[in-house]
Amino acid sequence: MSKTKKHRKPATRLSHAGRDPGRFHGFVNTPIYRGSTVLYPTFDSLLANDQEYSYGRLGTPTVSALQEALAELEGGHATLLAPSGLTAITTAILSFVASGDHILVSDSVYRPTRRFCDTVLKRLGVTTTYYDPVIGSGIADLMSERTKLVFAESPGSQTFEVQDIPAIAAAAHGAGAEVILDNTWATPLFFKPFDHGVDVVVHAATKYIVGHADAMLGVITMSEASTAPVAKTHDILGLCPGPEDVYLALRGLRTLGVRLRRHQETALALAEWLSQRPEVARVIHPARPDHPGHALWQRDFTGSSGLFAIVLNPASHEALAAMLDGLELFGMGYSWGGYESLILPFDPSGYRSATVWEAEGPALRIHAGLEDIEDLKADLAAGFERLAGAS
Ligand SMILES: *Cc1c(COP(=O)(O)O)cnc(C)c1O
């Protein structure tokens, strides 16, 4: 890396990382390469396997462009792509475990991560202990010589617990275990995992990196020491995202900075407005001073994205349905990170095992999209009127 490149700020990296127009006749964007077969010019070249690209599954210039950009942004050694966030997670975990091993997984991880541990990993003879996400250095007490990795996600899915990643990483490394972090909420812009002791970072690029709800993609970025085992597993499992989806992630990445700033601003303003509503028992947003993990968030993060939660005061099923069904701007559906606002009822009490979820009433996860804040408030205000009218 050149001297000036090393000191570039994130906004500049978002515009320039992974791009080399000179290689593509001056076109600003790396084109979509489709392909399986890559031809070798000679018999000797084939035997030496001396080409940058050798087979479609193993990489294309489009894939390299995104990998280079993400590795640079996250500050990792290398990046690999997967067809979904979930395959990025399962591949990263599989890279470090064998039969008889033990892993520690945060109780507030994305639920399908948990399902993978409870089914496939269990069948392979790998045992999982779920830990309280706010355990901090106390995680050392849960480790044995069989513990090979600690999986973290901060803030946690749906409930937004902020984890003390440096403390968890120090304890893990003290016991010879790897640390994998799901950094989807913060994106590579708002939390720097490699500065906080993480070995492997995964993202659902499906969310903010793609940013337009039109593609599925996963990302795995490794420290230098963790690159070889992950690259080997990724190669053997044959993960290979579609070229169109990789391109859409590259395209989304260029505007991630401006989009996130707006998601952040709207989410904070909505959270403040919601905190004043009589229907709302509490707001769960790590960037608000009343959040239990706020001090950690302030210490380690440089921003907050557009996803947070609220807990309503007790309400009937019918009242909640009246509120949600009539919303015009907030859509109901899975995923988040696109330009549009979303709202989703959730209740993790049925599947968490190391913590107890207690809520005053129904809980709602909110994704603040890029719409005008006044229109979003009006949509929710009308929803609250329906809620009151039906109770
Ligand atoms: C959505 C999500 C995933 C999974 O990503 P997919 O691309 O849907 O497979 C993983 N982790 C977190 C935190 C997510 O929100």
The ligand as an ORCA input file, in Angstrom:
! r2SCAN-3c Opt
* xyz 0 1
  C     -29.380    -11.038      8.365
  C     -28.279    -11.387      9.280
  C     -27.450    -12.473      9.018
  C     -27.683    -13.425      7.868
  O     -27.501    -12.842      6.627
  P     -28.224    -13.475      5.324
  O     -27.548    -12.775      4.211
  O     -29.670    -13.208      5.467
  O     -27.915    -14.946      5.341
  C     -26.411    -12.704      9.876
  N     -26.182    -11.917     10.941
  C     -26.958    -10.874     11.238
  C     -26.660    -10.051     12.428
  C     -28.037    -10.574     10.418
  O     -28.828     -9.550     10.742
*
